[in-house]
Amino acid sequence: MNRKGFTLLELVVVIIILGILATLGIGQYMTMVERSRGAEARNILGQIRGTAAAHYLQYNSLTPGGSDPSFSNARAGIGTTASGMIPAACSLSHYFSYGVAVGASTVAATASRCTGAGKVPNASGALSLVLTSNLNTGSDTWSGTGYQ
């Protein structure tokens, strides 16, 4: 008798091999998806840097002096009230929350990955991306955790 087909043992071996490959692939896939979400942060941090550079060119400082205003979250377009603003807290429209810290000629714009109350899926751990710009020298430095 000439049988065509596979034995149960052959099918079980193939299913086990496919399961192992899927397990390895899903981990790498999730890492790449999270890295691509970092593109949102890089884009918005670049916008904040551009706004800070314009402020620096106009007032020659980011900190207040005389009648010159200080560069702040509000001046960077970061807030929680108006639509279209960069979110200062986690929101359903973004994966990150943002903030700035300023010196006389430096701005450190931070994007923190939402671990709750943000755009689903939220991150399982605290991830961040920081763009530090020295507007006097024109140098930028990227740092943070998880998006290098």
C-alpha positions in Angstrom: 0.0 0.0 0.0 1.4 3.4 -1.0 0.4 6.1 1.5 0.6 9.7 0.7 0.8 12.3 3.5 2.6 13.1 6.7 2.7 11.1 9.9 1.5 12.7 13.1 5.1 12.9 14.4 6.2 14.9 11.4 3.4 17.3 11.8 4.1 17.8 15.5 7.8 18.5 14.7 6.9 21.1 12.1 4.5 22.8 14.5 7.2 22.9 17.3 9.7 24.4 14.8 7.2 27.0 13.7 6.4 27.9 17.3 10.1 28.4 18.1 10.6 30.7 15.1 7.4 32.7 15.9 8.6 33.2 19.5 11.9 34.5 18.4 10.4 36.7 15.6 7.7 38.3 17.8 10.3 39.6 20.3 12.3 41.3 17.5 9.1 42.6 15.9 8.0 44.3 19.1 11.5 45.9 19.5 11.3 47.3 16.0 7.7 48.6 16.5 8.8 50.4 19.7 11.8 51.9 17.9 9.5 53.2 15.1 7.3 54.8 17.7 10.4 56.8 18.7 10.1 58.5 15.4 7.2 60.5 16.8 9.4 61.7 19.6 12.3 62.5 17.4 10.1 64.6 15.1 8.4 66.5 17.9 11.8 67.1 19.7 13.1 68.5 16.4 10.1 70.9 16.3 10.8 72.0 19.9 14.5 72.6 19.0 13.5 74.7 16.0 11.1 76.8 18.2 13.9 77.3 20.8 16.4 78.3 18.1 13.9 80.9 16.8 13.4 82.2 20.4 17.2 82.3 20.9 17.8 84.2 17.7 15.1 86.8 18.6 16.1 87.4 22.2 19.8 86.1 22.3 18.9 84.1 25.3 16.4 81.4 26.5 16.2 82.7 30.0 14.4 86.0 31.0 16.3 89.2 31.0 14.7 92.6 31.1 11.5 92.4 29.0 12.6 89.3 27.3 10.4 86.3 28.0 11.8 82.9 29.1 11.6 79.9 26.8 9.1 77.5 28.4 6.8 74.6 27.8 4.1 77.1 26.7 6.5 78.9 24.2 7.5 75.5 22.8 3.9 74.6 22.2 3.7 72.1 25.0 0.5 72.1 26.9 -2.7 70.2 27.8 -5.6 72.5 26.9 -5.7 73.3 23.1 -5.9 70.7 20.4 -2.8 70.5 18.3 -0.5 71.3 21.2 2.3 69.0 22.0 1.1 67.0 25.1 2.7 67.8 28.4 1.0 64.7 29.9 0.1 61.4 28.4 -2.8 61.6 26.0 -4.8 59.3 23.8 -3.3 60.9 20.7 0.4 60.5 21.4 2.8 57.7 22.7 4.9 60.3 24.6 4.7 63.2 26.9 7.1 66.2 26.5 8.8 68.9 28.5 11.7 71.3 28.3 14.4 72.5 30.6 16.4 75.6 29.7 19.6 77.4 30.4 20.8 80.7 28.9 21.8 79.1 25.6 20.8 75.4 26.1 17.5 73.6 25.9 16.9 70.0 26.9 13.7 68.7 25.3 12.5 65.4 26.8 10.1 62.8 25.5 8.9 60.3 28.0 7.2 57.1 26.8 3.7 56.8 28.3 3.3 53.8 30.6 -0.4 54.5 31.2 -3.1 56.9 29.9 -1.4 57.3 26.6 -2.0 56.0 23.1 -2.4 52.2 23.2 -0.3 50.2 23.6 1.5 51.8 26.5 5.1 50.9 27.2 5.8 48.4 29.8 8.7 50.3 31.2 10.0 53.9 31.5 11.6 54.9 28.2 12.8 58.3 27.3 14.5 60.3 24.6 16.3 63.6 25.3 17.6 66.2 22.7 20.0 68.6 24.3 20.8 71.6 22.1 23.5 74.2 22.7 22.2 77.1 20.6 25.3 79.1 21.1 27.5 76.5 19.4 24.8 74.8 17.3 25.6 71.3 18.8 22.9 68.7 19.5 23.2 65.7 21.7 20.7 62.8 21.8 20.5 60.6 24.9 17.9 58.6 26.8 16.8 55.0 27.3 15.5 52.6 24.8 15.7 54.7 21.6 19.4 54.9 20.7 
